[in-house]
Amino acid sequence: MSKNGYKDLIVWNKSMDMVVAIYDIVADFPPSEIYGLSSQIKRSAVSIPSNVAEGSKRFTNKDFCQFLSIAYRSGAELETQIEIVKRIGFGKKEKITKVENLLLEIMKMLNKAIVSIRKK
């Protein structure tokens, strides 16, 4: 890992960008959703870079892989929540598309990293 650690990881940086995009989407939700779907979506999104960061500070590849797997599962939760947002009709289409594209890229990166670490 480099001097800056997880902050140099592309998957962490893209995940952070996605968190910002998620906060932008939920800002358009009705006030009644502040403790519902909005809160859940933000927690799932924040979990992804948080677990990448925490895992990178672990001492074994097995531990790092475990935290990447948690991040991956949070991504699956977020995929489902974004689908709910689309079906309900919350959020702006262009903002949702941006998040979907970022999330797809992040999920591919996480999956590739998990597979690569498990092979070691």
C-alpha positions in Angstrom: 0.0 0.0 0.0 1.2 3.5 -0.8 2.0 6.3 1.6 -1.6 7.5 1.5 -3.0 4.0 1.9 -6.6 3.6 1.0 -6.9 7.2 -0.2 -4.9 6.2 -3.2 -7.2 3.3 -4.0 -9.4 4.0 -7.1 -12.3 2.0 -5.6 -12.2 4.1 -2.5 -12.1 7.4 -4.5 -15.0 6.3 -6.7 -17.0 5.2 -3.7 -16.5 8.6 -2.1 -17.7 10.3 -5.3 -20.7 8.0 -5.2 -21.5 9.0 -1.6 -21.5 12.6 -2.7 -23.8 11.8 -5.6 -26.1 9.8 -3.3 -26.4 12.8 -0.9 -27.3 14.9 -4.0 -30.1 12.4 -4.9 -31.6 12.2 -1.5 -31.7 16.0 -1.1 -34.5 15.9 -3.6 -36.6 13.3 -1.6 -39.7 14.5 0.2 -39.1 15.5 3.9 -41.1 12.5 5.0 -38.3 10.2 3.8 -35.6 11.7 6.0 -35.7 8.8 8.4 -36.8 6.2 5.9 -35.3 5.3 2.5 -33.1 8.4 2.5 -31.4 7.4 5.7 -31.0 3.7 4.6 -29.5 4.7 1.2 -27.0 7.0 2.8 -25.9 4.3 5.3 -25.4 1.8 2.5 -23.4 4.2 0.4 -21.2 5.4 3.3 -20.5 1.7 4.2 -18.7 1.0 1.0 -15.7 3.4 1.2 -15.7 3.0 5.0 -15.2 -0.8 4.7 -12.6 -0.4 2.0 -10.7 2.0 4.3 -11.0 -0.2 7.4 -10.1 -3.3 5.5 -7.0 -1.7 4.1 -5.7 -1.1 7.6 -6.0 -4.8 8.6 -2.9 -6.9 8.9 -3.8 -9.8 6.6 -5.2 -10.2 3.1 -7.9 -12.5 4.5 -9.1 -9.6 6.8 -8.9 -7.1 3.9 -10.9 -9.5 1.7 -13.6 -9.8 4.4 -14.0 -6.0 4.6 -14.1 -5.8 0.8 -16.8 -8.4 0.9 -18.8 -6.3 3.3 -18.4 -3.3 1.0 -19.6 -5.5 -1.9 -22.7 -6.6 0.1 -23.4 -2.9 0.9 -23.3 -2.2 -2.8 -25.9 -4.9 -3.4 -28.1 -3.3 -0.8 -27.6 0.1 -2.5 -28.5 -1.4 -5.9 -31.8 -2.6 -4.5 -32.5 0.7 -2.8 -31.8 2.6 -6.0 -34.2 0.3 -7.8 -36.8 1.2 -5.2 -36.1 4.9 -5.7 -36.7 4.4 -9.4 -39.9 2.5 -8.9 -41.3 5.0 -6.5 -40.3 7.9 -8.7 -38.1 9.7 -6.3 -34.9 11.5 -7.5 -33.9 12.9 -10.9 -33.2 10.4 -13.6 -29.8 11.9 -14.6 -28.6 11.8 -11.0 -29.8 8.2 -10.6 -28.1 7.2 -13.8 -24.8 8.7 -12.5 -25.0 6.7 -9.3 -25.9 3.5 -11.1 -22.9 3.9 -13.4 -20.5 4.6 -10.5 -22.0 1.7 -8.5 -21.6 -0.7 -11.3 -18.0 0.2 -11.7 -17.4 0.0 -8.0 -19.0 -3.4 -7.8 -16.8 -4.7 -10.6 -13.7 -3.3 -8.9 -14.6 -4.9 -5.5 -15.4 -8.2 -7.1 -12.1 -8.2 -9.0 -10.2 -7.3 -5.9 -11.9 -10.0 -3.8 -11.2 -12.7 -6.4 -7.6 -11.5 -6.8 -6.9 -11.6 -3.0 -8.6 -15.0 -2.6 -6.3 -16.5 -5.2 -3.2 -15.5 -3.2 
